[in-house]
Amino acid sequence: MKARVLSGVQPSGSLHIGNYLGALKNWAEIQTQYESIFCIVDLHAVTVYQDPKELLGKIRETAALFIAAGIDPKESSIVVQSSISGHSELAWLLTCVTPLGWLQRMTQFKAKAEQQETVGSGLLQYPVLMAADILLYQANIVPVGDDQAQHLELTRDIAQRFNSLYGETFTMPATRLPAVGARIMGLDDPTQKMSKSATGAGHAIGLLDEPKTIQKKIARATTDSEPAVNSERMGPGIVNLFTIGHACDASITKESVTGMRYGDFKKRIAEAVIARLEPIQKRFREITSDAAYIDQVLTTGRDRVLPLAADTVRKTKQAMGLYVQGIG
């Protein structure tokens, strides 16, 4: 029996090359090794205001990009989080066993809270919802980056606390993280991870960016004061561009770019990115030309995992002594 793997992406902002090289590409490569569930986590997105029409469009766009990037709906379940009520229901049940101090110490909450004048309670509860996403499907493995490692550890803490209070109910997700893809930093600030929420026009390469836009963004990317690429002494900007280029085209090696002047180096990286994204963009256009197909994929994914989600909610309620009649 295959181990179950689960991961997800918010449908806010625009998916970028960092999402692809750091997550989607890896998901596509491992999907046949596991029972794979990949979520579009729209409930996480609404911890801050989202324009309703834009959010719905982004949900469909994200689903299409999952498929275009290589997630096979026949091999993997592509699921919209809000289409399965068990996510919200289990999040509340887990909230009731999660100490406030555990949530207040989360580094992402503290960092985001410092950037906002007022903080919604949803932002504080975000890690509990993430725990519910994982535990709802009794996931064994959760392929996330280092920046999400604290949330995964909190999930383990919540599961352990619930199991100690009410009996063995949840599978403990593995502490080890499977190999994830490249960690891609912002083009404008190579010390910060590339983000969908960043507002700078030159920060990220969108998966749907046109070739000319990609060339322009890479040409303007932060480098350093060296006149040419020195593989023995790469600054963070050059390291980031090299990482992107090598992940898109393995023939780009340190040896092959050493001595290149930055203009030629950036041109080579842009060519590799454009070539990598071209088939994804072509497939995306094919998928989005048939809205019924996207709905079919999302309905099939939901129906495939719904019995598992309902079973977990039922067992959790039973363990807590709640009324469970009618739960299928």
Contacts in CASP RR format, 6 or more apart in sequence:
PFRMAT RR
TARGET T0000
AUTHOR 0000-0000-0000
METHOD contacts of the structure
MODEL  1
MKARVLSGVQPSGSLHIGNYLGALKNWAEIQTQYESIFCIVDLHAVTVYQ
DPKELLGKIRETAALFIAAGIDPKESSIVVQSSISGHSELAWLLTCVTPL
GWLQRMTQFKAKAEQQETVGSGLLQYPVLMAADILLYQANIVPVGDDQAQ
HLELTRDIAQRFNSLYGETFTMPATRLPAVGARIMGLDDPTQKMSKSATG
AGHAIGLLDEPKTIQKKIARATTDSEPAVNSERMGPGIVNLFTIGHACDA
SITKESVTGMRYGDFKKRIAEAVIARLEPIQKRFREITSDAAYIDQVLTT
GRDRVLPLAADTVRKTKQAMGLYVQGIG
2 33 0 8 1.000
2 34 0 8 1.000
2 35 0 8 1.000
3 34 0 8 1.000
3 35 0 8 1.000
3 140 0 8 1.000
3 141 0 8 1.000
4 34 0 8 1.000
4 35 0 8 1.000
4 36 0 8 1.000
4 37 0 8 1.000
4 137 0 8 1.000
4 138 0 8 1.000
4 139 0 8 1.000
4 140 0 8 1.000
4 141 0 8 1.000
5 30 0 8 1.000
5 31 0 8 1.000
5 34 0 8 1.000
5 35 0 8 1.000
5 36 0 8 1.000
5 37 0 8 1.000
5 139 0 8 1.000
5 140 0 8 1.000
5 141 0 8 1.000
5 142 0 8 1.000
5 143 0 8 1.000
5 178 0 8 1.000
6 36 0 8 1.000
6 37 0 8 1.000
6 38 0 8 1.000
6 39 0 8 1.000
6 133 0 8 1.000
6 134 0 8 1.000
6 137 0 8 1.000
6 139 0 8 1.000
6 141 0 8 1.000
6 142 0 8 1.000
7 23 0 8 1.000
7 27 0 8 1.000
7 38 0 8 1.000
7 39 0 8 1.000
7 142 0 8 1.000
7 143 0 8 1.000
7 144 0 8 1.000
8 23 0 8 1.000
8 38 0 8 1.000
8 39 0 8 1.000
8 40 0 8 1.000
8 41 0 8 1.000
8 133 0 8 1.000
9 15 0 8 1.000
9 19 0 8 1.000
9 23 0 8 1.000
9 24 0 8 1.000
9 38 0 8 1.000
9 39 0 8 1.000
9 40 0 8 1.000
9 41 0 8 1.000
9 62 0 8 1.000
10 40 0 8 1.000
10 41 0 8 1.000
10 42 0 8 1.000
10 44 0 8 1.000
10 45 0 8 1.000
10 196 0 8 1.000
11 40 0 8 1.000
11 41 0 8 1.000
11 42 0 8 1.000
11 45 0 8 1.000
11 55 0 8 1.000
11 57 0 8 1.000
11 58 0 8 1.000
11 59 0 8 1.000
11 61 0 8 1.000
11 62 0 8 1.000
12 45 0 8 1.000
12 48 0 8 1.000
12 50 0 8 1.000
12 55 0 8 1.000
12 58 0 8 1.000
12 196 0 8 1.000
12 197 0 8 1.000
13 58 0 8 1.000
13 196 0 8 1.000
13 197 0 8 1.000
14 196 0 8 1.000
14 204 0 8 1.000
14 206 0 8 1.000
14 207 0 8 1.000
14 208 0 8 1.000
15 24 0 8 1.000
15 61 0 8 1.000
15 62 0 8 1.000
15 65 0 8 1.000
15 196 0 8 1.000
15 206 0 8 1.000
15 207 0 8 1.000
16 184 0 8 1.000
16 194 0 8 1.000
16 196 0 8 1.000
16 204 0 8 1.000
16 205 0 8 1.000
16 206 0 8 1.000
16 207 0 8 1.000
17 184 0 8 1.000
17 194 0 8 1.000
17 204 0 8 1.000
17 205 0 8 1.000
17 206 0 8 1.000
17 207 0 8 1.000
17 244 0 8 1.000
17 273 0 8 1.000
17 277 0 8 1.000
18 182 0 8 1.000
18 184 0 8 1.000
18 194 0 8 1.000
18 204 0 8 1.000
18 205 0 8 1.000
19 196 0 8 1.000
19 207 0 8 1.000
20 69 0 8 1.000
20 207 0 8 1.000
20 280 0 8 1.000
21 181 0 8 1.000
21 182 0 8 1.000
21 184 0 8 1.000
21 244 0 8 1.000
21 247 0 8 1.000
21 248 0 8 1.000
22 145 0 8 1.000
22 180 0 8 1.000
22 181 0 8 1.000
22 182 0 8 1.000
22 183 0 8 1.000
22 184 0 8 1.000
23 143 0 8 1.000
23 180 0 8 1.000
23 181 0 8 1.000
24 65 0 8 1.000
24 66 0 8 1.000
24 69 0 8 1.000
24 70 0 8 1.000
24 71 0 8 1.000
25 69 0 8 1.000
25 181 0 8 1.000
25 247 0 8 1.000
26 143 0 8 1.000
26 178 0 8 1.000
26 179 0 8 1.000
26 180 0 8 1.000
26 181 0 8 1.000
27 36 0 8 1.000
27 38 0 8 1.000
27 69 0 8 1.000
27 71 0 8 1.000
27 76 0 8 1.000
27 143 0 8 1.000
28 69 0 8 1.000
28 70 0 8 1.000
28 71 0 8 1.000
28 72 0 8 1.000
30 36 0 8 1.000
30 143 0 8 1.000
30 178 0 8 1.000
31 71 0 8 1.000
31 72 0 8 1.000
31 75 0 8 1.000
31 76 0 8 1.000
32 75 0 8 1.000
34 140 0 8 1.000
34 141 0 8 1.000
36 75 0 8 1.000
36 76 0 8 1.000
36 77 0 8 1.000
37 76 0 8 1.000
37 77 0 8 1.000
37 79 0 8 1.000
37 137 0 8 1.000
37 139 0 8 1.000
37 305 0 8 1.000
38 66 0 8 1.000
38 71 0 8 1.000
38 76 0 8 1.000
38 77 0 8 1.000
38 78 0 8 1.000
38 79 0 8 1.000
39 79 0 8 1.000
39 80 0 8 1.000
39 81 0 8 1.000
39 133 0 8 1.000
40 59 0 8 1.000
40 62 0 8 1.000
40 63 0 8 1.000
40 66 0 8 1.000
40 78 0 8 1.000
40 79 0 8 1.000
40 80 0 8 1.000
40 81 0 8 1.000
41 81 0 8 1.000
41 133 0 8 1.000
42 55 0 8 1.000
42 59 0 8 1.000
42 80 0 8 1.000
42 81 0 8 1.000
42 82 0 8 1.000
43 81 0 8 1.000
43 82 0 8 1.000
43 87 0 8 1.000
43 88 0 8 1.000
43 129 0 8 1.000
44 81 0 8 1.000
44 126 0 8 1.000
44 129 0 8 1.000
44 130 0 8 1.000
45 55 0 8 1.000
45 58 0 8 1.000
46 55 0 8 1.000
47 120 0 8 1.000
47 122 0 8 1.000
47 123 0 8 1.000
47 126 0 8 1.000
48 123 0 8 1.000
59 80 0 8 1.000
60 288 0 8 1.000
60 291 0 8 1.000
60 294 0 8 1.000
61 288 0 8 1.000
63 78 0 8 1.000
63 80 0 8 1.000
63 294 0 8 1.000
63 297 0 8 1.000
63 298 0 8 1.000
64 284 0 8 1.000
64 287 0 8 1.000
64 288 0 8 1.000
64 294 0 8 1.000
65 207 0 8 1.000
65 208 0 8 1.000
65 280 0 8 1.000
65 284 0 8 1.000
66 78 0 8 1.000
67 73 0 8 1.000
67 78 0 8 1.000
67 283 0 8 1.000
67 287 0 8 1.000
67 297 0 8 1.000
68 280 0 8 1.000
68 281 0 8 1.000
68 283 0 8 1.000
68 284 0 8 1.000
68 287 0 8 1.000
69 207 0 8 1.000
69 280 0 8 1.000
71 78 0 8 1.000
73 297 0 8 1.000
73 300 0 8 1.000
73 301 0 8 1.000
77 300 0 8 1.000
77 301 0 8 1.000
77 304 0 8 1.000
77 305 0 8 1.000
78 297 0 8 1.000
78 298 0 8 1.000
78 301 0 8 1.000
79 298 0 8 1.000
79 301 0 8 1.000
79 302 0 8 1.000
79 305 0 8 1.000
80 298 0 8 1.000
80 302 0 8 1.000
81 87 0 8 1.000
81 133 0 8 1.000
82 88 0 8 1.000
83 298 0 8 1.000
83 302 0 8 1.000
84 136 0 8 1.000
84 302 0 8 1.000
84 305 0 8 1.000
84 306 0 8 1.000
84 309 0 8 1.000
86 132 0 8 1.000
86 136 0 8 1.000
86 309 0 8 1.000
86 310 0 8 1.000
86 312 0 8 1.000
86 313 0 8 1.000
87 129 0 8 1.000
87 132 0 8 1.000
87 133 0 8 1.000
87 136 0 8 1.000
87 309 0 8 1.000
88 129 0 8 1.000
88 132 0 8 1.000
89 313 0 8 1.000
90 132 0 8 1.000
90 135 0 8 1.000
90 136 0 8 1.000
90 312 0 8 1.000
90 313 0 8 1.000
90 316 0 8 1.000
91 125 0 8 1.000
91 128 0 8 1.000
91 129 0 8 1.000
91 131 0 8 1.000
91 132 0 8 1.000
93 313 0 8 1.000
93 316 0 8 1.000
93 317 0 8 1.000
93 320 0 8 1.000
94 128 0 8 1.000
94 131 0 8 1.000
94 132 0 8 1.000
94 135 0 8 1.000
94 158 0 8 1.000
94 162 0 8 1.000
95 125 0 8 1.000
95 128 0 8 1.000
97 158 0 8 1.000
97 161 0 8 1.000
97 162 0 8 1.000
97 165 0 8 1.000
98 128 0 8 1.000
98 131 0 8 1.000
98 158 0 8 1.000
98 161 0 8 1.000
102 154 0 8 1.000
102 157 0 8 1.000
102 158 0 8 1.000
103 109 0 8 1.000
103 124 0 8 1.000
103 125 0 8 1.000
103 127 0 8 1.000
103 128 0 8 1.000
104 110 0 8 1.000
104 124 0 8 1.000
106 127 0 8 1.000
106 150 0 8 1.000
106 151 0 8 1.000
106 154 0 8 1.000
107 150 0 8 1.000
108 126 0 8 1.000
108 127 0 8 1.000
108 147 0 8 1.000
108 150 0 8 1.000
108 151 0 8 1.000
109 123 0 8 1.000
109 124 0 8 1.000
109 126 0 8 1.000
109 127 0 8 1.000
112 119 0 8 1.000
112 123 0 8 1.000
113 119 0 8 1.000
113 123 0 8 1.000
127 151 0 8 1.000
127 154 0 8 1.000
127 155 0 8 1.000
128 158 0 8 1.000
130 151 0 8 1.000
130 155 0 8 1.000
131 151 0 8 1.000
131 154 0 8 1.000
131 155 0 8 1.000
131 158 0 8 1.000
131 159 0 8 1.000
134 142 0 8 1.000
134 152 0 8 1.000
134 155 0 8 1.000
134 173 0 8 1.000
135 155 0 8 1.000
135 158 0 8 1.000
135 159 0 8 1.000
135 170 0 8 1.000
135 171 0 8 1.000
135 173 0 8 1.000
135 312 0 8 1.000
136 308 0 8 1.000
136 309 0 8 1.000
136 312 0 8 1.000
136 313 0 8 1.000
137 305 0 8 1.000
137 308 0 8 1.000
137 309 0 8 1.000
137 312 0 8 1.000
138 170 0 8 1.000
138 171 0 8 1.000
138 308 0 8 1.000
138 312 0 8 1.000
139 171 0 8 1.000
139 173 0 8 1.000
140 171 0 8 1.000
140 173 0 8 1.000
140 174 0 8 1.000
141 173 0 8 1.000
141 174 0 8 1.000
141 178 0 8 1.000
142 152 0 8 1.000
142 155 0 8 1.000
142 173 0 8 1.000
142 174 0 8 1.000
142 177 0 8 1.000
143 177 0 8 1.000
143 178 0 8 1.000
143 180 0 8 1.000
144 151 0 8 1.000
144 152 0 8 1.000
144 177 0 8 1.000
144 180 0 8 1.000
145 177 0 8 1.000
145 180 0 8 1.000
145 183 0 8 1.000
146 183 0 8 1.000
147 193 0 8 1.000
149 177 0 8 1.000
152 173 0 8 1.000
152 175 0 8 1.000
152 177 0 8 1.000
153 175 0 8 1.000
155 173 0 8 1.000
156 172 0 8 1.000
156 173 0 8 1.000
156 175 0 8 1.000
159 170 0 8 1.000
159 171 0 8 1.000
159 172 0 8 1.000
159 173 0 8 1.000
160 172 0 8 1.000
162 169 0 8 1.000
162 170 0 8 1.000
162 316 0 8 1.000
162 319 0 8 1.000
163 169 0 8 1.000
163 170 0 8 1.000
166 319 0 8 1.000
166 320 0 8 1.000
167 319 0 8 1.000
169 315 0 8 1.000
169 316 0 8 1.000
169 319 0 8 1.000
170 312 0 8 1.000
181 247 0 8 1.000
182 243 0 8 1.000
182 244 0 8 1.000
182 247 0 8 1.000
183 193 0 8 1.000
183 243 0 8 1.000
184 193 0 8 1.000
184 194 0 8 1.000
184 240 0 8 1.000
184 243 0 8 1.000
184 244 0 8 1.000
184 247 0 8 1.000
185 191 0 8 1.000
185 192 0 8 1.000
185 193 0 8 1.000
185 194 0 8 1.000
185 236 0 8 1.000
185 237 0 8 1.000
185 240 0 8 1.000
186 192 0 8 1.000
186 193 0 8 1.000
186 194 0 8 1.000
186 195 0 8 1.000
186 198 0 8 1.000
186 203 0 8 1.000
186 204 0 8 1.000
186 240 0 8 1.000
187 194 0 8 1.000
187 202 0 8 1.000
187 203 0 8 1.000
187 204 0 8 1.000
187 205 0 8 1.000
187 217 0 8 1.000
187 218 0 8 1.000
187 220 0 8 1.000
187 221 0 8 1.000
187 222 0 8 1.000
187 240 0 8 1.000
188 200 0 8 1.000
188 202 0 8 1.000
188 203 0 8 1.000
188 221 0 8 1.000
188 222 0 8 1.000
189 203 0 8 1.000
189 222 0 8 1.000
190 222 0 8 1.000
190 235 0 8 1.000
190 236 0 8 1.000
190 237 0 8 1.000
190 239 0 8 1.000
190 240 0 8 1.000
191 236 0 8 1.000
194 203 0 8 1.000
194 204 0 8 1.000
195 203 0 8 1.000
195 204 0 8 1.000
196 204 0 8 1.000
198 204 0 8 1.000
201 217 0 8 1.000
202 217 0 8 1.000
202 220 0 8 1.000
202 221 0 8 1.000
204 217 0 8 1.000
205 214 0 8 1.000
205 217 0 8 1.000
205 218 0 8 1.000
205 244 0 8 1.000
205 273 0 8 1.000
207 277 0 8 1.000
207 280 0 8 1.000
207 281 0 8 1.000
207 284 0 8 1.000
208 281 0 8 1.000
208 284 0 8 1.000
209 217 0 8 1.000
209 277 0 8 1.000
211 274 0 8 1.000
214 270 0 8 1.000
214 273 0 8 1.000
214 274 0 8 1.000
214 277 0 8 1.000
215 267 0 8 1.000
215 270 0 8 1.000
215 274 0 8 1.000
218 241 0 8 1.000
218 266 0 8 1.000
218 269 0 8 1.000
218 270 0 8 1.000
218 273 0 8 1.000
219 263 0 8 1.000
219 266 0 8 1.000
219 267 0 8 1.000
219 270 0 8 1.000
221 237 0 8 1.000
221 240 0 8 1.000
221 241 0 8 1.000
221 266 0 8 1.000
222 237 0 8 1.000
223 235 0 8 1.000
223 237 0 8 1.000
223 238 0 8 1.000
223 241 0 8 1.000
223 262 0 8 1.000
224 235 0 8 1.000
224 236 0 8 1.000
224 237 0 8 1.000
224 238 0 8 1.000
226 233 0 8 1.000
226 235 0 8 1.000
226 238 0 8 1.000
226 262 0 8 1.000
227 261 0 8 1.000
227 262 0 8 1.000
228 259 0 8 1.000
228 260 0 8 1.000
228 261 0 8 1.000
228 262 0 8 1.000
228 265 0 8 1.000
229 238 0 8 1.000
229 242 0 8 1.000
229 257 0 8 1.000
229 258 0 8 1.000
229 259 0 8 1.000
229 260 0 8 1.000
229 261 0 8 1.000
229 262 0 8 1.000
229 265 0 8 1.000
230 258 0 8 1.000
230 259 0 8 1.000
231 254 0 8 1.000
231 255 0 8 1.000
231 257 0 8 1.000
231 258 0 8 1.000
234 242 0 8 1.000
238 265 0 8 1.000
241 265 0 8 1.000
241 266 0 8 1.000
241 269 0 8 1.000
242 252 0 8 1.000
242 254 0 8 1.000
242 257 0 8 1.000
242 269 0 8 1.000
244 269 0 8 1.000
244 272 0 8 1.000
244 273 0 8 1.000
245 252 0 8 1.000
245 268 0 8 1.000
245 269 0 8 1.000
245 272 0 8 1.000
245 273 0 8 1.000
246 252 0 8 1.000
246 253 0 8 1.000
248 272 0 8 1.000
248 273 0 8 1.000
248 275 0 8 1.000
248 276 0 8 1.000
249 272 0 8 1.000
249 275 0 8 1.000
249 276 0 8 1.000
252 268 0 8 1.000
252 269 0 8 1.000
252 272 0 8 1.000
257 265 0 8 1.000
257 268 0 8 1.000
260 268 0 8 1.000
287 293 0 8 1.000
287 294 0 8 1.000
288 294 0 8 1.000
307 328 0 8 1.000
310 327 0 8 1.000
310 328 0 8 1.000
311 328 0 8 1.000
313 327 0 8 1.000
314 324 0 8 1.000
314 327 0 8 1.000
314 328 0 8 1.000
317 323 0 8 1.000
317 324 0 8 1.000
317 327 0 8 1.000
318 324 0 8 1.000
END
